[in-house]
């Protein structure tokens, strides 16, 4: 197996990963592993993500821009460098800041519905 072609990626290479459109203005590229899954989420300015939940634990890291993270009914402003944990089954969502945002999400275990291209936050 060629490690470079199967296990090395670049965060700005939009042709890599599994493409998913979550809602208008929020897209992601997904990289599933056996025990965890990475999702590079790109949020347009002021785009609003649906409030949802899933059983997997989710960690997020704000790589660029800003947003409001909605979690457990609270609205929490987040900026570049901030990171957070969303325990499984807690309702959460996001609203992009005025300049948009790029978030790296890590799911454990991987979300089965995110192992194929599609749309939406939930299983189809």
DRENDONU-281265 format. One record per residue: x, y, z of N, C-alpha, C, CB in turn; residue in three letters. Coordinates in steps of 0.05 Angstrom, whole numbers, always signed. Glycine has a CB too. Example, Ala and Ser with C-alpha at 12.3 -4.5 7.8 and 13.67 -1.06 7.14 Angstrom:
REM DRENDONU-281265
<site <+264 -114 +156> <+246 -90 +156> <+264 -66 +156> <+226 -89 +181> 'ALA'>
<site <+257 -45 +142> <+273 -21 +143> <+258 +1 +157> <+282 -12 +114> 'SER'>
REM end
This chain:
REM DRENDONU-281265
<site <+17 -24 +0> <+0 +0 +0> <+18 +25 +0> <-19 +0 +25> 'UNK'>
<site <+11 +44 -16> <+25 +69 -18> <+14 +88 +3> <+23 +81 -46> 'UNK'>
<site <+30 +94 +24> <+21 +110 +47> <+14 +139 +38> <+42 +112 +68> 'UNK'>
<site <+30 +150 +20> <+26 +178 +12> <-1 +181 -2> <+48 +187 -7> 'UNK'>
<site <-9 +162 -18> <-34 +164 -33> <-59 +156 -17> <-32 +147 -58> 'UNK'>
<site <-55 +141 +4> <-79 +131 +19> <-82 +143 +47> <-77 +101 +22> 'UNK'>
<site <-61 +154 +59> <-62 +163 +87> <-52 +192 +91> <-47 +145 +104> 'UNK'>
<site <-45 +207 +70> <-35 +234 +74> <-52 +253 +57> <-5 +236 +65> 'UNK'>
<site <-60 +276 +69> <-79 +294 +57> <-70 +323 +62> <-107 +289 +67> 'UNK'>
<site <-83 +342 +48> <-78 +370 +53> <-105 +384 +58> <-63 +383 +29> 'UNK'>
<site <-106 +400 +78> <-131 +412 +87> <-143 +431 +65> <-126 +429 +112> 'UNK'>
<site <-127 +441 +47> <-136 +459 +26> <-142 +445 +0> <-117 +481 +21> 'UNK'>
<site <-137 +419 -2> <-141 +403 -27> <-171 +395 -28> <-123 +378 -28> 'UNK'>
<site <-187 +412 -41> <-216 +407 -41> <-224 +383 -57> <-230 +432 -52> 'UNK'>
<site <-206 +371 -73> <-213 +347 -88> <-209 +322 -71> <-195 +345 -113> 'UNK'>
<site <-198 +324 -47> <-193 +301 -30> <-217 +297 -12> <-168 +304 -13> 'UNK'>
<site <-220 +272 -2> <-241 +266 +17> <-268 +261 +4> <-244 +288 +37> 'UNK'>
<site <-288 +256 +21> <-315 +251 +13> <-330 +277 +15> <-329 +228 +30> 'UNK'>
<site <-342 +286 -7> <-356 +312 -8> <-384 +309 +4> <-357 +323 -37> 'UNK'>
<site <-392 +328 +21> <-419 +329 +31> <-427 +358 +34> <-421 +314 +59> 'UNK'>
<site <-451 +365 +25> <-463 +391 +29> <-482 +389 +53> <-477 +402 +3> 'UNK'>
<site <-476 +403 +74> <-493 +401 +98> <-518 +417 +95> <-478 +409 +123> 'UNK'>
<site <-516 +442 +87> <-538 +461 +80> <-526 +481 +60> <-551 +475 +105> 'UNK'>
<site <-542 +498 +48> <-531 +518 +31> <-511 +535 +47> <-554 +537 +20> 'UNK'>
<site <-487 +537 +36> <-466 +553 +49> <-448 +538 +69> <-479 +575 +64> 'UNK'>
<site <-454 +512 +73> <-437 +496 +91> <-431 +470 +77> <-451 +491 +119> 'UNK'>
<site <-405 +466 +71> <-396 +441 +58> <-374 +429 +74> <-387 +447 +29> 'UNK'>
<site <-369 +403 +69> <-348 +390 +83> <-334 +369 +65> <-358 +376 +108> 'UNK'>
<site <-310 +363 +73> <-295 +341 +61> <-289 +322 +84> <-268 +351 +46> 'UNK'>
<site <-296 +297 +81> <-295 +278 +103> <-273 +257 +98> <-322 +264 +107> 'UNK'>
<site <-259 +250 +119> <-237 +231 +118> <-241 +210 +140> <-209 +245 +121> 'UNK'>
<site <-254 +187 +133> <-260 +167 +153> <-237 +148 +158> <-284 +150 +144> 'UNK'>
<site <-233 +141 +183> <-214 +120 +191> <-229 +98 +205> <-192 +132 +210> 'UNK'>
<site <-215 +80 +217> <-228 +57 +231> <-240 +66 +258> <-208 +35 +235> 'UNK'>
<site <-227 +84 +273> <-236 +91 +299> <-244 +120 +302> <-214 +85 +319> 'UNK'>
<site <-237 +137 +282> <-244 +165 +283> <-248 +175 +254> <-222 +182 +298> 'UNK'>
<site <-259 +199 +252> <-265 +210 +226> <-260 +240 +228> <-295 +205 +218> 'UNK'>
<site <-246 +252 +208> <-242 +280 +206> <-260 +292 +185> <-212 +287 +199> 'UNK'>
<site <-269 +316 +191> <-287 +331 +172> <-277 +360 +171> <-317 +329 +181> 'UNK'>
<site <-269 +369 +147> <-261 +396 +143> <-285 +412 +134> <-237 +399 +123> 'UNK'>
<site <-297 +429 +151> <-322 +442 +146> <-316 +471 +138> <-340 +442 +170> 'UNK'>
<site <-327 +479 +115> <-325 +507 +105> <-352 +520 +107> <-313 +507 +76> 'UNK'>
<site <-353 +543 +121> <-378 +557 +126> <-377 +584 +114> <-383 +559 +157> 'UNK'>
<site <-396 +590 +97> <-398 +616 +84> <-406 +637 +105> <-419 +616 +61> 'UNK'>
<site <-401 +662 +100> <-409 +683 +120> <-438 +681 +127> <-402 +711 +109> 'UNK'>
<site <-444 +681 +152> <-471 +681 +164> <-488 +656 +157> <-485 +705 +154> 'UNK'>
<site <-476 +635 +145> <-491 +611 +139> <-500 +597 +165> <-474 +591 +122> 'UNK'>
<site <-524 +586 +165> <-536 +574 +189> <-538 +543 +185> <-563 +586 +195> 'UNK'>
<site <-526 +529 +204> <-528 +500 +204> <-552 +491 +221> <-502 +487 +214> 'UNK'>
<site <-563 +468 +213> <-586 +457 +228> <-578 +448 +255> <-599 +434 +212> 'UNK'>
<site <-595 +452 +275> <-591 +440 +301> <-596 +410 +298> <-610 +453 +323> 'UNK'>
<site <-577 +394 +308> <-580 +365 +305> <-564 +351 +328> <-569 +356 +277> 'UNK'>
<site <-566 +325 +329> <-550 +310 +348> <-544 +283 +335> <-565 +306 +375> 'UNK'>
<site <-524 +269 +346> <-516 +242 +337> <-502 +229 +361> <-497 +244 +312> 'UNK'>
<site <-501 +203 +361> <-489 +189 +384> <-459 +192 +386> <-496 +160 +382> 'UNK'>
<site <-445 +199 +365> <-416 +201 +365> <-407 +226 +380> <-405 +201 +337> 'UNK'>
<site <-384 +224 +395> <-371 +247 +406> <-359 +263 +383> <-349 +239 +427> 'UNK'>
<site <-360 +290 +385> <-349 +307 +364> <-332 +329 +377> <-372 +319 +347> 'UNK'>
<site <-308 +332 +367> <-291 +354 +375> <-288 +373 +351> <-262 +344 +384> 'UNK'>
<site <-288 +399 +356> <-284 +418 +335> <-262 +437 +341> <-310 +434 +331> 'UNK'>
<site <-247 +445 +320> <-225 +465 +322> <-230 +487 +301> <-197 +451 +318> 'UNK'>
<site <-232 +511 +310> <-236 +534 +292> <-208 +541 +279> <-248 +559 +306> 'UNK'>
<site <-205 +535 +254> <-180 +540 +240> <-179 +568 +228> <-177 +519 +218> 'UNK'>
<site <-201 +578 +218> <-202 +605 +206> <-230 +617 +212> <-197 +603 +176> 'UNK'>
<site <-230 +643 +215> <-255 +658 +217> <-267 +656 +245> <-275 +647 +198> 'UNK'>
<site <-294 +659 +246> <-308 +658 +271> <-336 +647 +266> <-310 +687 +284> 'UNK'>
<site <-350 +641 +288> <-377 +631 +287> <-390 +633 +314> <-377 +601 +276> 'UNK'>
<site <-415 +626 +315> <-429 +621 +340> <-435 +591 +341> <-455 +639 +343> 'UNK'>
<site <-425 +578 +361> <-430 +550 +365> <-455 +548 +384> <-405 +535 +378> 'UNK'>
<site <-475 +534 +374> <-499 +529 +391> <-497 +501 +401> <-526 +534 +374> 'UNK'>
<site <-498 +498 +427> <-494 +472 +439> <-510 +471 +466> <-464 +466 +444> 'UNK'>
<site <-527 +450 +468> <-542 +447 +492> <-559 +471 +498> <-524 +442 +515> 'UNK'>
<site <-568 +486 +477> <-585 +509 +481> <-570 +535 +486> <-604 +504 +504> 'UNK'>
<site <-544 +534 +488> <-528 +558 +493> <-515 +567 +466> <-506 +553 +514> 'UNK'>
<site <-512 +594 +463> <-498 +605 +440> <-471 +615 +449> <-515 +628 +427> 'UNK'>
<site <-450 +603 +438> <-423 +609 +448> <-406 +619 +424> <-410 +583 +460> 'UNK'>
<site <-397 +644 +425> <-380 +655 +404> <-353 +639 +404> <-375 +685 +407> 'UNK'>
<site <-344 +632 +380> <-318 +618 +377> <-302 +632 +355> <-321 +588 +370> 'UNK'>
<site <-276 +632 +358> <-258 +646 +339> <-234 +627 +334> <-248 +673 +350> 'UNK'>
<site <-217 +636 +315> <-193 +621 +307> <-178 +612 +332> <-175 +637 +288> 'UNK'>
<site <-171 +587 +334> <-156 +576 +356> <-173 +563 +377> <-140 +598 +369> 'UNK'>
<site <-199 +569 +378> <-217 +557 +398> <-223 +528 +390> <-243 +573 +401> 'UNK'>
<site <-227 +511 +410> <-236 +484 +404> <-255 +475 +426> <-213 +464 +401> 'UNK'>
<site <-271 +455 +420> <-293 +447 +438> <-300 +417 +434> <-318 +464 +433> 'UNK'>
<site <-314 +407 +454> <-324 +379 +453> <-354 +380 +454> <-312 +363 +477> 'UNK'>
<site <-366 +365 +436> <-395 +360 +436> <-400 +331 +443> <-408 +368 +408> 'UNK'>
<site <-408 +325 +468> <-413 +297 +475> <-435 +285 +457> <-421 +295 +505> 'UNK'>
<site <-435 +259 +455> <-455 +246 +439> <-483 +253 +449> <-451 +215 +441> 'UNK'>
<site <-501 +255 +430> <-530 +260 +435> <-537 +288 +445> <-540 +240 +454> 'UNK'>
<site <-518 +306 +446> <-525 +334 +453> <-532 +350 +428> <-501 +347 +469> 'UNK'>
<site <-553 +365 +429> <-561 +381 +406> <-541 +404 +402> <-589 +393 +409> 'UNK'>
<site <-533 +408 +376> <-514 +428 +370> <-517 +438 +341> <-485 +418 +374> 'UNK'>
<site <-505 +461 +335> <-506 +472 +308> <-486 +495 +307> <-534 +482 +301> 'UNK'>
<site <-486 +510 +285> <-467 +531 +281> <-479 +553 +263> <-440 +521 +269> 'UNK'>
<site <-470 +578 +268> <-476 +600 +251> <-450 +613 +243> <-496 +621 +265> 'UNK'>
<site <-444 +615 +218> <-419 +627 +209> <-417 +656 +216> <-416 +624 +179> 'UNK'>
<site <-392 +665 +221> <-387 +693 +227> <-388 +710 +202> <-360 +696 +241> 'UNK'>
<site <-382 +736 +205> <-384 +754 +182> <-365 +748 +159> <-380 +782 +191> 'UNK'>
<site <-342 +735 +166> <-323 +727 +145> <-323 +697 +140> <-295 +736 +154> 'UNK'>
<site <-343 +683 +150> <-344 +654 +147> <-325 +640 +166> <-337 +646 +118> 'UNK'>
<site <-321 +614 +161> <-304 +599 +180> <-295 +573 +166> <-319 +593 +206> 'UNK'>
<site <-273 +562 +177> <-264 +535 +170> <-260 +521 +197> <-238 +535 +153> 'UNK'>
<site <-274 +498 +200> <-273 +482 +225> <-264 +454 +218> <-301 +482 +239> 'UNK'>
<site <-246 +444 +235> <-238 +416 +233> <-254 +401 +255> <-207 +412 +237> 'UNK'>
<site <-272 +383 +246> <-287 +366 +265> <-274 +338 +266> <-317 +365 +257> 'UNK'>
<site <-274 +327 +290> <-265 +299 +294> <-287 +284 +307> <-238 +298 +311> 'UNK'>
<site <-296 +262 +295> <-317 +245 +306> <-305 +219 +315> <-339 +240 +285> 'UNK'>
<site <-315 +209 +337> <-307 +182 +347> <-331 +169 +360> <-283 +183 +366> 'UNK'>
<site <-338 +145 +351> <-329 +132 +327> <-339 +146 +302> <-338 +102 +327> 'UNK'>
<site <-330 +137 +278> <-339 +150 +254> <-369 +149 +251> <-325 +137 +230> 'UNK'>
<site <-380 +168 +237> <-409 +169 +231> <-414 +153 +205> <-419 +198 +228> 'UNK'>
<site <-428 +131 +206> <-432 +115 +182> <-444 +130 +158> <-450 +91 +189> 'UNK'>
<site <-463 +149 +164> <-475 +164 +142> <-456 +183 +128> <-499 +179 +152> 'UNK'>
<site <-433 +188 +141> <-414 +206 +129> <-392 +191 +113> <-401 +223 +150> 'UNK'>
<site <-395 +165 +110> <-375 +150 +95> <-380 +149 +65> <-373 +122 +106> 'UNK'>
<site <-401 +164 +56> <-408 +166 +28> <-417 +195 +22> <-430 +145 +20> 'UNK'>
<site <-414 +203 -3> <-423 +230 -10> <-453 +233 -4> <-417 +237 -40> 'UNK'>
<site <-461 +257 +1> <-490 +262 +6> <-495 +291 +14> <-500 +243 +27> 'UNK'>
<site <-517 +294 +28> <-524 +321 +37> <-538 +318 +64> <-542 +336 +17> 'UNK'>
<site <-538 +340 +79> <-552 +341 +105> <-534 +332 +128> <-576 +324 +104> 'UNK'>
<site <-544 +339 +152> <-529 +332 +177> <-536 +304 +186> <-535 +352 +198> 'UNK'>
<site <-558 +293 +178> <-567 +267 +188> <-566 +246 +167> <-596 +270 +199> 'UNK'>
<site <-571 +221 +175> <-572 +199 +156> <-595 +203 +136> <-576 +172 +171> 'UNK'>
<site <-591 +195 +112> <-611 +199 +91> <-628 +175 +88> <-599 +207 +65> 'UNK'>
REM end
